[in-house]
Amino acid sequence: MKKTVITAALALSAVLPAAPALADAGPGTMPNVKGKGLVAAFEALHFDPTVRFKDGLGRGRHVLWPARWKVCEQQPAPGAHMTQLKITLTVVKKNEQCGRR
């Protein structure tokens, strides 16, 4: 799992200049990233290297090209105070529908 997070973070760093800006929810508050592209979501989370990704189709796929993925669900919910919380984003490829298995 640690290797997946590192791989995704490194891949995200390669595409960051093209990422659109998102309105920040405020310091220490979880922004709403549901429905956003993964690069924009990661930017809104201040490029936190501890963010975990979960394959929304349950196939155990790894995020290798973040620009091709979107966020279907997020944990914690938008507006939650983010002190010491683990962030998990459930993602699918941009051409896939959320919630389909």
Secondary structure, 3 states (H helix, E strand, C coil): CHHHHHHHHHHHHHHHHHCCCCCCCCCCECCCCCCCEHHHHHHHCCCCCCCEEEECCCCCCCCCCHHHEEEEEEECCCCCECCCCCCEEEEEECCCCCCCC
